[in-house]
Amino acid sequence: MFIYFLNQFYMIYEFMRLVLFFDLPMKTKKEVKIYTHFRKYLIKNGYMMMQFSVYCKIFPNREAAVKHVNILKKNVPKEGQIRLLLVTEKQYSKIEIIVGGVSNQEKTVNADSFIKL
């Protein structure tokens, strides 16, 4: 029974990545202001930019990520498109970079930087 408990405990703390893709209109000054506000909101809440309009954030488990998505839904702009992709850290680590390389921020913030319980 003890082994079963440890196995469940480990499964609860599997790191997850939330990848957020967004495409917001930027034709008027008001739309640019909304875009800037949303981008600053993401950065303030721990997202890192992977590419233009593609941000990601790491979570200790699926439950924390889902909880965050519910909060995020209350803070998104009304116009444009926002898509979310939730993947395990193992799946995320299999990203293939064809041109360029891993950014300094990605080197610093990854699952190896955190302690697994």
DRENNU-222302 format. One record per residue (C-alpha): residue number from 1; x, z, y; residue in three letters. Coordinates in pm, 1 decimal. Example, Ala and Ser with C-alpha at 12.3 -4.5 7.8 and 13.67 -1.06 7.14 Angstrom:
BEGIN
+-----+----------+----------+----------+---------+
| num |        X |        Z |        Y | residuo |
+-----+----------+----------+----------+---------+
|   1 |   1230.0 |    780.0 |   -450.0 |     ala |
|   2 |   1367.0 |    714.0 |   -106.0 |     ser |
+-----+----------+----------+----------+---------+
END
This chain:
BEGIN
+-----+----------+----------+----------+---------+
| num |        X |        Z |        Y | residuo |
+-----+----------+----------+----------+---------+
|   1 |      0.0 |      0.0 |      0.0 |     met |
|   2 |    288.6 |     73.0 |    237.1 |     phe |
|   3 |    427.9 |   -279.0 |    191.4 |     ile |
|   4 |     82.2 |   -423.7 |    262.1 |     tyr |
|   5 |     68.2 |   -223.4 |    586.7 |     phe |
|   6 |    412.9 |   -346.6 |    695.8 |     leu |
|   7 |    316.5 |   -705.5 |    615.4 |     asn |
|   8 |      1.5 |   -678.7 |    828.3 |     gln |
|   9 |    195.1 |   -503.6 |   1105.1 |     phe |
|  10 |    447.3 |   -787.8 |   1112.4 |     tyr |
|  11 |    174.9 |  -1053.9 |   1120.8 |     met |
|  12 |     11.8 |   -889.8 |   1421.2 |     ile |
|  13 |    331.8 |   -932.6 |   1625.7 |     tyr |
|  14 |    402.7 |  -1301.5 |   1567.5 |     glu |
|  15 |    509.3 |  -1458.2 |   1896.2 |     phe |
|  16 |    284.8 |  -1730.5 |   2034.5 |     met |
|  17 |    337.9 |  -1989.3 |   2307.5 |     arg |
|  18 |     61.2 |  -2105.9 |   2535.8 |     leu |
|  19 |    136.3 |  -2452.5 |   2671.6 |     val |
|  20 |    -68.7 |  -2543.3 |   2978.4 |     leu |
|  21 |   -104.9 |  -2902.8 |   3098.0 |     phe |
|  22 |   -272.8 |  -2970.9 |   3429.0 |     phe |
|  23 |   -360.7 |  -3266.5 |   3646.5 |     asp |
|  24 |   -507.7 |  -3168.2 |   3981.8 |     leu |
|  25 |   -610.6 |  -3397.5 |   4267.6 |     pro |
|  26 |   -373.4 |  -3397.9 |   4568.2 |     met |
|  27 |   -522.1 |  -3646.4 |   4813.9 |     lys |
|  28 |   -632.9 |  -3408.5 |   5089.7 |     thr |
|  29 |   -456.8 |  -3111.0 |   5249.9 |     lys |
|  30 |   -714.7 |  -2880.9 |   5091.0 |     lys |
|  31 |   -641.4 |  -3024.6 |   4742.6 |     glu |
|  32 |   -265.4 |  -2983.4 |   4796.1 |     val |
|  33 |   -325.2 |  -2621.8 |   4898.8 |     lys |
|  34 |   -533.3 |  -2561.3 |   4582.5 |     ile |
|  35 |   -260.7 |  -2722.6 |   4368.3 |     tyr |
|  36 |     10.9 |  -2509.4 |   4532.5 |     thr |
|  37 |   -194.4 |  -2191.5 |   4493.8 |     his |
|  38 |   -254.2 |  -2260.7 |   4121.3 |     phe |
|  39 |    112.5 |  -2342.6 |   4059.5 |     arg |
|  40 |    221.6 |  -2019.7 |   4232.7 |     lys |
|  41 |    -39.8 |  -1829.6 |   4030.0 |     tyr |
|  42 |    115.5 |  -1960.5 |   3706.8 |     leu |
|  43 |    470.2 |  -1869.0 |   3811.4 |     ile |
|  44 |    361.6 |  -1524.0 |   3931.7 |     lys |
|  45 |    199.8 |  -1463.6 |   3590.8 |     asn |
|  46 |    510.6 |  -1542.7 |   3389.5 |     gly |
|  47 |    475.5 |  -1913.8 |   3314.0 |     tyr |
|  48 |    783.3 |  -2131.2 |   3311.7 |     met |
|  49 |    780.9 |  -2498.6 |   3398.3 |     met |
|  50 |    867.4 |  -2729.1 |   3108.6 |     met |
|  51 |    803.7 |  -3050.1 |   3303.7 |     gln |
|  52 |    597.1 |  -3143.4 |   3606.4 |     phe |
|  53 |    245.7 |  -3007.9 |   3551.2 |     ser |
|  54 |    341.4 |  -2863.0 |   3210.5 |     val |
|  55 |    397.1 |  -2487.4 |   3193.6 |     tyr |
|  56 |    429.7 |  -2242.3 |   2907.1 |     cys |
|  57 |    422.2 |  -1869.5 |   2852.2 |     lys |
|  58 |    523.1 |  -1655.6 |   2555.0 |     ile |
|  59 |    297.9 |  -1382.8 |   2412.3 |     phe |
|  60 |    368.2 |  -1113.8 |   2152.2 |     pro |
|  61 |     70.1 |  -1222.4 |   1938.3 |     asn |
|  62 |   -237.2 |  -1445.4 |   1921.3 |     arg |
|  63 |   -471.0 |  -1171.4 |   2042.9 |     glu |
|  64 |   -274.6 |  -1126.6 |   2367.6 |     ala |
|  65 |   -270.5 |  -1502.9 |   2424.9 |     ala |
|  66 |   -646.3 |  -1536.8 |   2371.7 |     val |
|  67 |   -708.1 |  -1243.0 |   2605.0 |     lys |
|  68 |   -491.6 |  -1412.7 |   2868.3 |     his |
|  69 |   -682.1 |  -1741.7 |   2828.8 |     val |
|  70 |  -1004.6 |  -1560.3 |   2919.2 |     asn |
|  71 |   -841.9 |  -1427.1 |   3236.3 |     ile |
|  72 |   -691.3 |  -1768.6 |   3312.0 |     leu |
|  73 |  -1033.6 |  -1936.2 |   3290.2 |     lys |
|  74 |  -1148.0 |  -1723.4 |   3586.2 |     lys |
|  75 |   -855.3 |  -1841.8 |   3801.4 |     asn |
|  76 |   -844.7 |  -2217.8 |   3750.1 |     val |
|  77 |   -939.0 |  -2473.5 |   4016.4 |     pro |
|  78 |  -1281.9 |  -2635.2 |   3988.4 |     lys |
|  79 |  -1145.7 |  -2990.6 |   4016.4 |     glu |
|  80 |   -897.3 |  -3173.1 |   3794.9 |     gly |
|  81 |   -809.3 |  -3122.4 |   3431.3 |     gln |
|  82 |   -641.3 |  -2829.1 |   3261.1 |     ile |
|  83 |   -561.9 |  -2831.2 |   2891.3 |     arg |
|  84 |   -424.2 |  -2548.1 |   2677.7 |     leu |
|  85 |   -232.6 |  -2562.6 |   2351.3 |     leu |
|  86 |   -158.7 |  -2243.1 |   2159.1 |     leu |
|  87 |    124.0 |  -2266.5 |   1904.1 |     val |
|  88 |    339.2 |  -2022.0 |   1711.0 |     thr |
|  89 |    695.4 |  -1969.1 |   1825.9 |     glu |
|  90 |    811.2 |  -2138.7 |   1504.5 |     lys |
|  91 |    605.8 |  -2449.5 |   1587.4 |     gln |
|  92 |    727.2 |  -2443.4 |   1948.4 |     tyr |
|  93 |   1091.2 |  -2421.6 |   1839.1 |     ser |
|  94 |   1052.2 |  -2758.4 |   1662.8 |     lys |
|  95 |   1002.9 |  -2943.7 |   1992.2 |     ile |
|  96 |   1227.0 |  -3246.6 |   1995.6 |     glu |
|  97 |   1390.7 |  -3326.1 |   2328.1 |     ile |
|  98 |   1472.3 |  -3695.4 |   2346.9 |     ile |
|  99 |   1623.1 |  -3719.6 |   2697.0 |     val |
| 100 |   1783.8 |  -3438.2 |   2893.9 |     gly |
| 101 |   1813.4 |  -3100.5 |   2729.7 |     gly |
| 102 |   1694.1 |  -2743.9 |   2721.9 |     val |
| 103 |   1666.0 |  -2599.5 |   3072.6 |     ser |
| 104 |   1855.0 |  -2283.7 |   3171.8 |     asn |
| 105 |   1521.6 |  -2101.5 |   3190.7 |     gln |
| 106 |   1434.0 |  -2208.6 |   2834.8 |     glu |
| 107 |   1773.7 |  -2087.6 |   2714.3 |     lys |
| 108 |   1705.5 |  -1748.5 |   2871.5 |     thr |
| 109 |   1338.0 |  -1702.6 |   2775.0 |     val |
| 110 |   1282.2 |  -1761.6 |   2405.4 |     asn |
| 111 |   1172.5 |  -1558.8 |   2106.3 |     ala |
| 112 |   1534.4 |  -1462.8 |   2029.1 |     asp |
| 113 |   1537.2 |  -1273.5 |   2361.1 |     ser |
| 114 |   1266.4 |  -1037.2 |   2238.9 |     phe |
| 115 |   1268.8 |   -762.6 |   1977.6 |     ile |
| 116 |   1043.5 |   -826.3 |   1677.7 |     lys |
| 117 |    870.8 |   -515.4 |   1547.2 |     leu |
+-----+----------+----------+----------+---------+
END
